[in-house]
Amino acid sequence: MTTIRLAACTLALCLIPAAKSMSAQYPERPVRLIVPFAAGSATDSSARIFGMQMASQLGQQMII
């Protein structure tokens, strides 16, 4: 289970530069980030932190 979380976090960090370059192409609606783990888990907390950072960089609302 830890390997999956590490892979998910690594993938998320790798997508930050790509998201910056694609920010002009995003639609005007909120972006949804689906977390396939229980609410309140470490993965959920990480996704919410990631979502706040992405929202500030992209200027779009993130729904976790």
PDB file of N, H, CA, C and O in Angstrom:
ATOM      1  N   MET A   1       0.818  -1.185   0.000  1.00  0.00           N
ATOM      2  CA  MET A   1       0.000   0.000   0.000  1.00  0.00           C
ATOM      3  C   MET A   1       0.866   1.255   0.000  1.00  0.00           C
ATOM      4  O   MET A   1       0.517   2.245  -0.642  1.00  0.00           O
ATOM      5  N   THR A   2       1.978   1.225   0.703  1.00  0.00           N
ATOM      6  H   THR A   2       2.262   0.420   1.225  1.00  0.00           H
ATOM      7  CA  THR A   2       2.873   2.374   0.760  1.00  0.00           C
ATOM      8  C   THR A   2       3.487   2.658  -0.602  1.00  0.00           C
ATOM      9  O   THR A   2       3.700   3.818  -0.955  1.00  0.00           O
ATOM     10  N   THR A   3       3.771   1.627  -1.362  1.00  0.00           N
ATOM     11  H   THR A   3       3.599   0.685  -1.076  1.00  0.00           H
ATOM     12  CA  THR A   3       4.344   1.805  -2.696  1.00  0.00           C
ATOM     13  C   THR A   3       3.373   2.531  -3.598  1.00  0.00           C
ATOM     14  O   THR A   3       3.781   3.371  -4.400  1.00  0.00           O
ATOM     15  N   ILE A   4       2.093   2.221  -3.481  1.00  0.00           N
ATOM     16  H   ILE A   4       1.762   1.539  -2.830  1.00  0.00           H
ATOM     17  CA  ILE A   4       1.080   2.892  -4.303  1.00  0.00           C
ATOM     18  C   ILE A   4       0.997   4.363  -3.933  1.00  0.00           C
ATOM     19  O   ILE A   4       0.902   5.221  -4.810  1.00  0.00           O
ATOM     20  N   ARG A   5       1.031   4.657  -2.655  1.00  0.00           N
ATOM     21  H   ARG A   5       1.108   3.960  -1.942  1.00  0.00           H
ATOM     22  CA  ARG A   5       0.976   6.054  -2.214  1.00  0.00           C
ATOM     23  C   ARG A   5       2.201   6.823  -2.685  1.00  0.00           C
ATOM     24  O   ARG A   5       2.086   7.964  -3.133  1.00  0.00           O
ATOM     25  N   LEU A   6       3.364   6.210  -2.587  1.00  0.00           N
ATOM     26  H   LEU A   6       3.458   5.283  -2.224  1.00  0.00           H
ATOM     27  CA  LEU A   6       4.586   6.856  -3.041  1.00  0.00           C
ATOM     28  C   LEU A   6       4.522   7.118  -4.539  1.00  0.00           C
ATOM     29  O   LEU A   6       4.919   8.188  -5.000  1.00  0.00           O
ATOM     30  N   ALA A   7       4.029   6.160  -5.294  1.00  0.00           N
ATOM     31  H   ALA A   7       3.707   5.290  -4.919  1.00  0.00           H
ATOM     32  CA  ALA A   7       3.903   6.330  -6.745  1.00  0.00           C
ATOM     33  C   ALA A   7       2.911   7.441  -7.074  1.00  0.00           C
ATOM     34  O   ALA A   7       3.151   8.235  -7.984  1.00  0.00           O
ATOM     35  N   ALA A   8       1.807   7.504  -6.349  1.00  0.00           N
ATOM     36  H   ALA A   8       1.612   6.859  -5.610  1.00  0.00           H
ATOM     37  CA  ALA A   8       0.801   8.541  -6.592  1.00  0.00           C
ATOM     38  C   ALA A   8       1.364   9.927  -6.294  1.00  0.00           C
ATOM     39  O   ALA A   8       1.132  10.864  -7.058  1.00  0.00           O
ATOM     40  N   CYS A   9       2.092  10.067  -5.206  1.00  0.00           N
ATOM     41  H   CYS A   9       2.280   9.306  -4.585  1.00  0.00           H
ATOM     42  CA  CYS A   9       2.698  11.353  -4.854  1.00  0.00           C
ATOM     43  C   CYS A   9       3.761  11.754  -5.864  1.00  0.00           C
ATOM     44  O   CYS A   9       3.854  12.924  -6.234  1.00  0.00           O
ATOM     45  N   THR A  10       4.559  10.798  -6.310  1.00  0.00           N
ATOM     46  H   THR A  10       4.483   9.848  -6.008  1.00  0.00           H
ATOM     47  CA  THR A  10       5.582  11.081  -7.309  1.00  0.00           C
ATOM     48  C   THR A  10       4.946  11.539  -8.613  1.00  0.00           C
ATOM     49  O   THR A  10       5.410  12.497  -9.231  1.00  0.00           O
ATOM     50  N   LEU A  11       3.898  10.866  -9.028  1.00  0.00           N
ATOM     51  H   LEU A  11       3.521  10.088  -8.527  1.00  0.00           H
ATOM     52  CA  LEU A  11       3.190  11.247 -10.247  1.00  0.00           C
ATOM     53  C   LEU A  11       2.606  12.644 -10.113  1.00  0.00           C
ATOM     54  O   LEU A  11       2.684  13.448 -11.042  1.00  0.00           O
ATOM     55  N   ALA A  12       2.026  12.928  -8.968  1.00  0.00           N
ATOM     56  H   ALA A  12       1.962  12.275  -8.214  1.00  0.00           H
ATOM     57  CA  ALA A  12       1.442  14.241  -8.749  1.00  0.00           C
ATOM     58  C   ALA A  12       2.497  15.342  -8.825  1.00  0.00           C
ATOM     59  O   ALA A  12       2.259  16.396  -9.413  1.00  0.00           O
ATOM     60  N   LEU A  13       3.656  15.097  -8.232  1.00  0.00           N
ATOM     61  H   LEU A  13       3.849  14.240  -7.754  1.00  0.00           H
ATOM     62  CA  LEU A  13       4.722  16.100  -8.273  1.00  0.00           C
ATOM     63  C   LEU A  13       5.277  16.286  -9.684  1.00  0.00           C
ATOM     64  O   LEU A  13       5.707  17.381 -10.046  1.00  0.00           O
ATOM     65  N   CYS A  14       5.266  15.228 -10.469  1.00  0.00           N
ATOM     66  H   CYS A  14       4.917  14.338 -10.175  1.00  0.00           H
ATOM     67  CA  CYS A  14       5.742  15.326 -11.853  1.00  0.00           C
ATOM     68  C   CYS A  14       4.765  16.090 -12.731  1.00  0.00           C
ATOM     69  O   CYS A  14       5.159  16.636 -13.761  1.00  0.00           O
ATOM     70  N   LEU A  15       3.505  16.135 -12.344  1.00  0.00           N
ATOM     71  H   LEU A  15       3.184  15.691 -11.507  1.00  0.00           H
ATOM     72  CA  LEU A  15       2.494  16.800 -13.157  1.00  0.00           C
ATOM     73  C   LEU A  15       2.419  18.306 -12.915  1.00  0.00           C
ATOM     74  O   LEU A  15       1.782  19.019 -13.690  1.00  0.00           O
ATOM     75  N   ILE A  16       3.049  18.796 -11.870  1.00  0.00           N
ATOM     76  H   ILE A  16       3.567  18.217 -11.241  1.00  0.00           H
ATOM     77  CA  ILE A  16       2.988  20.231 -11.575  1.00  0.00           C
ATOM     78  C   ILE A  16       3.540  21.074 -12.721  1.00  0.00           C
ATOM     79  O   ILE A  16       2.870  22.022 -13.129  1.00  0.00           O
ATOM     80  N   PRO A  17       4.735  20.781 -13.270  1.00  0.00           N
ATOM     81  CA  PRO A  17       5.208  21.595 -14.393  1.00  0.00           C
ATOM     82  C   PRO A  17       4.302  21.488 -15.615  1.00  0.00           C
ATOM     83  O   PRO A  17       4.104  22.476 -16.323  1.00  0.00           O
ATOM     84  N   ALA A  18       3.757  20.322 -15.867  1.00  0.00           N
ATOM     85  H   ALA A  18       3.918  19.519 -15.292  1.00  0.00           H
ATOM     86  CA  ALA A  18       2.856  20.161 -17.011  1.00  0.00           C
ATOM     87  C   ALA A  18       1.584  20.967 -16.803  1.00  0.00           C
ATOM     88  O   ALA A  18       1.045  21.542 -17.749  1.00  0.00           O
ATOM     89  N   ALA A  19       1.111  21.010 -15.580  1.00  0.00           N
ATOM     90  H   ALA A  19       1.549  20.543 -14.811  1.00  0.00           H
ATOM     91  CA  ALA A  19      -0.102  21.769 -15.289  1.00  0.00           C
ATOM     92  C   ALA A  19       0.121  23.263 -15.470  1.00  0.00           C
ATOM     93  O   ALA A  19      -0.780  23.975 -15.912  1.00  0.00           O
ATOM     94  N   LYS A  20       1.309  23.742 -15.136  1.00  0.00           N
ATOM     95  H   LYS A  20       2.041  23.163 -14.778  1.00  0.00           H
ATOM     96  CA  LYS A  20       1.614  25.152 -15.329  1.00  0.00           C
ATOM     97  C   LYS A  20       1.565  25.523 -16.803  1.00  0.00           C
ATOM     98  O   LYS A  20       1.031  26.573 -17.161  1.00  0.00           O
ATOM     99  N   SER A  21       2.120  24.669 -17.662  1.00  0.00           N
ATOM    100  H   SER A  21       2.554  23.817 -17.371  1.00  0.00           H
ATOM    101  CA  SER A  21       2.147  24.982 -19.087  1.00  0.00           C
ATOM    102  C   SER A  21       0.778  24.842 -19.736  1.00  0.00           C
ATOM    103  O   SER A  21       0.524  25.453 -20.774  1.00  0.00           O
ATOM    104  N   MET A  22      -0.103  24.051 -19.144  1.00  0.00           N
ATOM    105  H   MET A  22       0.104  23.555 -18.301  1.00  0.00           H
ATOM    106  CA  MET A  22      -1.423  23.846 -19.710  1.00  0.00           C
ATOM    107  C   MET A  22      -2.478  24.751 -19.076  1.00  0.00           C
ATOM    108  O   MET A  22      -3.662  24.612 -19.383  1.00  0.00           O
ATOM    109  N   SER A  23      -2.086  25.659 -18.213  1.00  0.00           N
ATOM    110  H   SER A  23      -1.124  25.772 -17.964  1.00  0.00           H
ATOM    111  CA  SER A  23      -3.058  26.441 -17.468  1.00  0.00           C
ATOM    112  C   SER A  23      -3.943  27.293 -18.370  1.00  0.00           C
ATOM    113  O   SER A  23      -5.096  27.545 -18.020  1.00  0.00           O
ATOM    114  N   ALA A  24      -3.455  27.735 -19.493  1.00  0.00           N
ATOM    115  H   ALA A  24      -2.518  27.529 -19.778  1.00  0.00           H
ATOM    116  CA  ALA A  24      -4.266  28.539 -20.403  1.00  0.00           C
ATOM    117  C   ALA A  24      -5.297  27.690 -21.128  1.00  0.00           C
ATOM    118  O   ALA A  24      -6.254  28.237 -21.676  1.00  0.00           O
ATOM    119  N   GLN A  25      -5.135  26.376 -21.150  1.00  0.00           N
ATOM    120  H   GLN A  25      -4.357  25.931 -20.705  1.00  0.00           H
ATOM    121  CA  GLN A  25      -6.032  25.506 -21.881  1.00  0.00           C
ATOM    122  C   GLN A  25      -7.163  24.959 -21.011  1.00  0.00           C
ATOM    123  O   GLN A  25      -8.054  24.287 -21.531  1.00  0.00           O
ATOM    124  N   TYR A  26      -7.155  25.222 -19.721  1.00  0.00           N
ATOM    125  H   TYR A  26      -6.432  25.768 -19.299  1.00  0.00           H
ATOM    126  CA  TYR A  26      -8.189  24.677 -18.848  1.00  0.00           C
ATOM    127  C   TYR A  26      -9.516  25.371 -19.110  1.00  0.00           C
ATOM    128  O   TYR A  26      -9.542  26.557 -19.440  1.00  0.00           O
ATOM    129  N   PRO A  27     -10.605  24.650 -18.966  1.00  0.00           N
ATOM    130  CA  PRO A  27     -11.930  25.274 -19.120  1.00  0.00           C
ATOM    131  C   PRO A  27     -12.248  26.183 -17.938  1.00  0.00           C
ATOM    132  O   PRO A  27     -11.492  26.248 -16.968  1.00  0.00           O
ATOM    133  N   GLU A  28     -13.333  26.858 -18.027  1.00  0.00           N
ATOM    134  H   GLU A  28     -13.948  26.806 -18.815  1.00  0.00           H
ATOM    135  CA  GLU A  28     -13.739  27.803 -16.988  1.00  0.00           C
ATOM    136  C   GLU A  28     -14.413  27.122 -15.800  1.00  0.00           C
ATOM    137  O   GLU A  28     -14.789  27.806 -14.848  1.00  0.00           O
ATOM    138  N   ARG A  29     -14.576  25.827 -15.820  1.00  0.00           N
ATOM    139  H   ARG A  29     -14.271  25.271 -16.593  1.00  0.00           H
ATOM    140  CA  ARG A  29     -15.238  25.127 -14.724  1.00  0.00           C
ATOM    141  C   ARG A  29     -14.195  24.544 -13.754  1.00  0.00           C
ATOM    142  O   ARG A  29     -13.022  24.427 -14.109  1.00  0.00           O
ATOM    143  N   PRO A  30     -14.613  24.183 -12.546  1.00  0.00           N
ATOM    144  CA  PRO A  30     -13.680  23.621 -11.555  1.00  0.00           C
ATOM    145  C   PRO A  30     -13.057  22.295 -12.021  1.00  0.00           C
ATOM    146  O   PRO A  30     -13.664  21.543 -12.784  1.00  0.00           O
ATOM    147  N   VAL A  31     -11.852  22.031 -11.551  1.00  0.00           N
ATOM    148  H   VAL A  31     -11.359  22.641 -10.931  1.00  0.00           H
ATOM    149  CA  VAL A  31     -11.136  20.804 -11.873  1.00  0.00           C
ATOM    150  C   VAL A  31     -11.378  19.806 -10.745  1.00  0.00           C
ATOM    151  O   VAL A  31     -11.267  20.162  -9.572  1.00  0.00           O
ATOM    152  N   ARG A  32     -11.706  18.569 -11.083  1.00  0.00           N
ATOM    153  H   ARG A  32     -11.797  18.279 -12.036  1.00  0.00           H
ATOM    154  CA  ARG A  32     -11.971  17.538 -10.073  1.00  0.00           C
ATOM    155  C   ARG A  32     -10.764  16.627  -9.918  1.00  0.00           C
ATOM    156  O   ARG A  32     -10.191  16.159 -10.902  1.00  0.00           O
ATOM    157  N   LEU A  33     -10.393  16.385  -8.686  1.00  0.00           N
ATOM    158  H   LEU A  33     -10.859  16.764  -7.887  1.00  0.00           H
ATOM    159  CA  LEU A  33      -9.317  15.459  -8.360  1.00  0.00           C
ATOM    160  C   LEU A  33      -9.936  14.334  -7.540  1.00  0.00           C
ATOM    161  O   LEU A  33     -10.387  14.552  -6.415  1.00  0.00           O
ATOM    162  N   ILE A  34      -9.958  13.135  -8.106  1.00  0.00           N
ATOM    163  H   ILE A  34      -9.592  12.958  -9.019  1.00  0.00           H
ATOM    164  CA  ILE A  34     -10.588  11.997  -7.446  1.00  0.00           C
ATOM    165  C   ILE A  34      -9.527  11.213  -6.685  1.00  0.00           C
ATOM    166  O   ILE A  34      -8.530  10.777  -7.260  1.00  0.00           O
ATOM    167  N   VAL A  35      -9.751  11.039  -5.391  1.00  0.00           N
ATOM    168  H   VAL A  35     -10.561  11.393  -4.923  1.00  0.00           H
ATOM    169  CA  VAL A  35      -8.829  10.306  -4.526  1.00  0.00           C
ATOM    170  C   VAL A  35      -9.509   8.986  -4.142  1.00  0.00           C
ATOM    171  O   VAL A  35     -10.528   9.002  -3.451  1.00  0.00           O
ATOM    172  N   PRO A  36      -8.966   7.856  -4.574  1.00  0.00           N
ATOM    173  CA  PRO A  36      -9.630   6.572  -4.326  1.00  0.00           C
ATOM    174  C   PRO A  36      -9.335   5.964  -2.953  1.00  0.00           C
ATOM    175  O   PRO A  36      -9.267   4.743  -2.816  1.00  0.00           O
ATOM    176  N   PHE A  37      -9.162   6.801  -1.952  1.00  0.00           N
ATOM    177  H   PHE A  37      -9.217   7.794  -2.063  1.00  0.00           H
ATOM    178  CA  PHE A  37      -8.908   6.333  -0.590  1.00  0.00           C
ATOM    179  C   PHE A  37      -9.899   6.995   0.356  1.00  0.00           C
ATOM    180  O   PHE A  37     -10.576   7.949  -0.026  1.00  0.00           O
ATOM    181  N   ALA A  38      -9.990   6.505   1.570  1.00  0.00           N
ATOM    182  H   ALA A  38      -9.439   5.730   1.881  1.00  0.00           H
ATOM    183  CA  ALA A  38     -10.952   7.011   2.550  1.00  0.00           C
ATOM    184  C   ALA A  38     -10.662   8.457   2.935  1.00  0.00           C
ATOM    185  O   ALA A  38      -9.512   8.896   2.973  1.00  0.00           O
ATOM    186  N   ALA A  39     -11.735   9.176   3.219  1.00  0.00           N
ATOM    187  H   ALA A  39     -12.669   8.819   3.189  1.00  0.00           H
ATOM    188  CA  ALA A  39     -11.598  10.559   3.678  1.00  0.00           C
ATOM    189  C   ALA A  39     -10.869  10.577   5.017  1.00  0.00           C
ATOM    190  O   ALA A  39     -11.108   9.727   5.875  1.00  0.00           O
ATOM    191  N   GLY A  40      -9.988  11.543   5.187  1.00  0.00           N
ATOM    192  H   GLY A  40      -9.794  12.234   4.490  1.00  0.00           H
ATOM    193  CA  GLY A  40      -9.237  11.660   6.429  1.00  0.00           C
ATOM    194  C   GLY A  40      -7.952  10.862   6.455  1.00  0.00           C
ATOM    195  O   GLY A  40      -7.190  10.954   7.417  1.00  0.00           O
ATOM    196  N   SER A  41      -7.690  10.068   5.402  1.00  0.00           N
ATOM    197  H   SER A  41      -8.310   9.994   4.621  1.00  0.00           H
ATOM    198  CA  SER A  41      -6.458   9.286   5.367  1.00  0.00           C
ATOM    199  C   SER A  41      -5.293  10.196   4.978  1.00  0.00           C
ATOM    200  O   SER A  41      -5.488  11.351   4.600  1.00  0.00           O
ATOM    201  N   ALA A  42      -4.095   9.659   5.078  1.00  0.00           N
ATOM    202  H   ALA A  42      -3.936   8.721   5.385  1.00  0.00           H
ATOM    203  CA  ALA A  42      -2.903  10.437   4.705  1.00  0.00           C
ATOM    204  C   ALA A  42      -2.934  10.805   3.225  1.00  0.00           C
ATOM    205  O   ALA A  42      -2.507  11.895   2.845  1.00  0.00           O
ATOM    206  N   THR A  43      -3.433   9.909   2.399  1.00  0.00           N
ATOM    207  H   THR A  43      -3.780   9.023   2.707  1.00  0.00           H
ATOM    208  CA  THR A  43      -3.524  10.187   0.969  1.00  0.00           C
ATOM    209  C   THR A  43      -4.517  11.307   0.700  1.00  0.00           C
ATOM    210  O   THR A  43      -4.259  12.174  -0.135  1.00  0.00           O
ATOM    211  N   ASP A  44      -5.640  11.297   1.392  1.00  0.00           N
ATOM    212  H   ASP A  44      -5.849  10.592   2.069  1.00  0.00           H
ATOM    213  CA  ASP A  44      -6.648  12.343   1.239  1.00  0.00           C
ATOM    214  C   ASP A  44      -6.076  13.692   1.668  1.00  0.00           C
ATOM    215  O   ASP A  44      -6.271  14.698   0.986  1.00  0.00           O
ATOM    216  N   SER A  45      -5.376  13.711   2.788  1.00  0.00           N
ATOM    217  H   SER A  45      -5.218  12.893   3.342  1.00  0.00           H
ATOM    218  CA  SER A  45      -4.771  14.955   3.270  1.00  0.00           C
ATOM    219  C   SER A  45      -3.739  15.475   2.278  1.00  0.00           C
ATOM    220  O   SER A  45      -3.677  16.677   2.020  1.00  0.00           O
ATOM    221  N   SER A  46      -2.929  14.577   1.720  1.00  0.00           N
ATOM    222  H   SER A  46      -2.980  13.601   1.930  1.00  0.00           H
ATOM    223  CA  SER A  46      -1.932  14.977   0.724  1.00  0.00           C
ATOM    224  C   SER A  46      -2.606  15.523  -0.525  1.00  0.00           C
ATOM    225  O   SER A  46      -2.149  16.512  -1.099  1.00  0.00           O
ATOM    226  N   ALA A  47      -3.682  14.890  -0.945  1.00  0.00           N
ATOM    227  H   ALA A  47      -4.053  14.086  -0.479  1.00  0.00           H
ATOM    228  CA  ALA A  47      -4.402  15.353  -2.132  1.00  0.00           C
ATOM    229  C   ALA A  47      -4.999  16.732  -1.906  1.00  0.00           C
ATOM    230  O   ALA A  47      -5.016  17.559  -2.818  1.00  0.00           O
ATOM    231  N   ARG A  48      -5.485  16.986  -0.703  1.00  0.00           N
ATOM    232  H   ARG A  48      -5.471  16.314   0.038  1.00  0.00           H
ATOM    233  CA  ARG A  48      -6.055  18.309  -0.415  1.00  0.00           C
ATOM    234  C   ARG A  48      -4.977  19.391  -0.416  1.00  0.00           C
ATOM    235  O   ARG A  48      -5.211  20.499  -0.898  1.00  0.00           O
ATOM    236  N   ILE A  49      -3.814  19.079   0.114  1.00  0.00           N
ATOM    237  H   ILE A  49      -3.623  18.179   0.506  1.00  0.00           H
ATOM    238  CA  ILE A  49      -2.697  20.033   0.076  1.00  0.00           C
ATOM    239  C   ILE A  49      -2.266  20.268  -1.360  1.00  0.00           C
ATOM    240  O   ILE A  49      -2.044  21.405  -1.776  1.00  0.00           O
ATOM    241  N   PHE A  50      -2.149  19.184  -2.110  1.00  0.00           N
ATOM    242  H   PHE A  50      -2.329  18.260  -1.772  1.00  0.00           H
ATOM    243  CA  PHE A  50      -1.800  19.271  -3.529  1.00  0.00           C
ATOM    244  C   PHE A  50      -2.839  20.098  -4.278  1.00  0.00           C
ATOM    245  O   PHE A  50      -2.486  20.932  -5.111  1.00  0.00           O
ATOM    246  N   GLY A  51      -4.114  19.873  -3.986  1.00  0.00           N
ATOM    247  H   GLY A  51      -4.402  19.196  -3.309  1.00  0.00           H
ATOM    248  CA  GLY A  51      -5.189  20.605  -4.651  1.00  0.00           C
ATOM    249  C   GLY A  51      -5.150  22.094  -4.365  1.00  0.00           C
ATOM    250  O   GLY A  51      -5.414  22.903  -5.254  1.00  0.00           O
ATOM    251  N   MET A  52      -4.823  22.468  -3.129  1.00  0.00           N
ATOM    252  H   MET A  52      -4.609  21.811  -2.406  1.00  0.00           H
ATOM    253  CA  MET A  52      -4.717  23.889  -2.800  1.00  0.00           C
ATOM    254  C   MET A  52      -3.580  24.538  -3.570  1.00  0.00           C
ATOM    255  O   MET A  52      -3.721  25.656  -4.065  1.00  0.00           O
ATOM    256  N   GLN A  53      -2.446  23.838  -3.676  1.00  0.00           N
ATOM    257  H   GLN A  53      -2.331  22.930  -3.274  1.00  0.00           H
ATOM    258  CA  GLN A  53      -1.313  24.377  -4.418  1.00  0.00           C
ATOM    259  C   GLN A  53      -1.647  24.519  -5.909  1.00  0.00           C
ATOM    260  O   GLN A  53      -1.330  25.530  -6.535  1.00  0.00           O
ATOM    261  N   MET A  54      -2.293  23.487  -6.462  1.00  0.00           N
ATOM    262  H   MET A  54      -2.551  22.666  -5.954  1.00  0.00           H
ATOM    263  CA  MET A  54      -2.663  23.533  -7.876  1.00  0.00           C
ATOM    264  C   MET A  54      -3.671  24.646  -8.138  1.00  0.00           C
ATOM    265  O   MET A  54      -3.580  25.333  -9.156  1.00  0.00           O
ATOM    266  N   ALA A  55      -4.621  24.830  -7.243  1.00  0.00           N
ATOM    267  H   ALA A  55      -4.695  24.272  -6.416  1.00  0.00           H
ATOM    268  CA  ALA A  55      -5.628  25.872  -7.419  1.00  0.00           C
ATOM    269  C   ALA A  55      -4.989  27.249  -7.446  1.00  0.00           C
ATOM    270  O   ALA A  55      -5.377  28.096  -8.251  1.00  0.00           O
ATOM    271  N   SER A  56      -4.023  27.482  -6.584  1.00  0.00           N
ATOM    272  H   SER A  56      -3.708  26.795  -5.930  1.00  0.00           H
ATOM    273  CA  SER A  56      -3.366  28.789  -6.562  1.00  0.00           C
ATOM    274  C   SER A  56      -2.492  28.997  -7.799  1.00  0.00           C
ATOM    275  O   SER A  56      -2.395  30.119  -8.296  1.00  0.00           O
ATOM    276  N   GLN A  57      -1.864  27.953  -8.298  1.00  0.00           N
ATOM    277  H   GLN A  57      -1.943  27.042  -7.894  1.00  0.00           H
ATOM    278  CA  GLN A  57      -1.014  28.090  -9.477  1.00  0.00           C
ATOM    279  C   GLN A  57      -1.813  28.208 -10.768  1.00  0.00           C
ATOM    280  O   GLN A  57      -1.432  28.944 -11.678  1.00  0.00           O
ATOM    281  N   LEU A  58      -2.925  27.480 -10.843  1.00  0.00           N
ATOM    282  H   LEU A  58      -3.235  26.882 -10.104  1.00  0.00           H
ATOM    283  CA  LEU A  58      -3.726  27.481 -12.065  1.00  0.00           C
ATOM    284  C   LEU A  58      -4.796  28.570 -12.098  1.00  0.00           C
ATOM    285  O   LEU A  58      -5.281  28.943 -13.166  1.00  0.00           O
ATOM    286  N   GLY A  59      -5.149  29.063 -10.945  1.00  0.00           N
ATOM    287  H   GLY A  59      -4.755  28.760 -10.077  1.00  0.00           H
ATOM    288  CA  GLY A  59      -6.225  30.043 -10.896  1.00  0.00           C
ATOM    289  C   GLY A  59      -7.584  29.395 -11.118  1.00  0.00           C
ATOM    290  O   GLY A  59      -8.531  30.076 -11.513  1.00  0.00           O
ATOM    291  N   GLN A  60      -7.696  28.110 -10.876  1.00  0.00           N
ATOM    292  H   GLN A  60      -6.927  27.557 -10.556  1.00  0.00           H
ATOM    293  CA  GLN A  60      -8.942  27.360 -11.038  1.00  0.00           C
ATOM    294  C   GLN A  60      -9.317  26.754  -9.690  1.00  0.00           C
ATOM    295  O   GLN A  60      -8.452  26.474  -8.860  1.00  0.00           O
ATOM    296  N   GLN A  61     -10.613  26.558  -9.486  1.00  0.00           N
ATOM    297  H   GLN A  61     -11.315  26.786 -10.161  1.00  0.00           H
ATOM    298  CA  GLN A  61     -11.068  25.881  -8.280  1.00  0.00           C
ATOM    299  C   GLN A  61     -10.825  24.391  -8.421  1.00  0.00           C
ATOM    300  O   GLN A  61     -11.078  23.820  -9.481  1.00  0.00           O
ATOM    301  N   MET A  62     -10.332  23.747  -7.355  1.00  0.00           N
ATOM    302  H   MET A  62     -10.126  24.211  -6.494  1.00  0.00           H
ATOM    303  CA  MET A  62     -10.113  22.302  -7.344  1.00  0.00           C
ATOM    304  C   MET A  62     -11.129  21.658  -6.423  1.00  0.00           C
ATOM    305  O   MET A  62     -11.316  22.109  -5.293  1.00  0.00           O
ATOM    306  N   ILE A  63     -11.787  20.610  -6.892  1.00  0.00           N
ATOM    307  H   ILE A  63     -11.635  20.244  -7.810  1.00  0.00           H
ATOM    308  CA  ILE A  63     -12.726  19.847  -6.090  1.00  0.00           C
ATOM    309  C   ILE A  63     -12.072  18.509  -5.795  1.00  0.00           C
ATOM    310  O   ILE A  63     -11.759  17.752  -6.714  1.00  0.00           O
ATOM    311  N   ILE A  64     -11.862  18.210  -4.512  1.00  0.00           N
ATOM    312  H   ILE A  64     -12.116  18.824  -3.765  1.00  0.00           H
ATOM    313  CA  ILE A  64     -11.220  16.959  -4.118  1.00  0.00           C
ATOM    314  C   ILE A  64     -12.306  15.972  -3.728  1.00  0.00           C
ATOM    315  O   ILE A  64     -12.004  14.837  -3.357  1.00  0.00           O
TER     316      ILE A  64
END
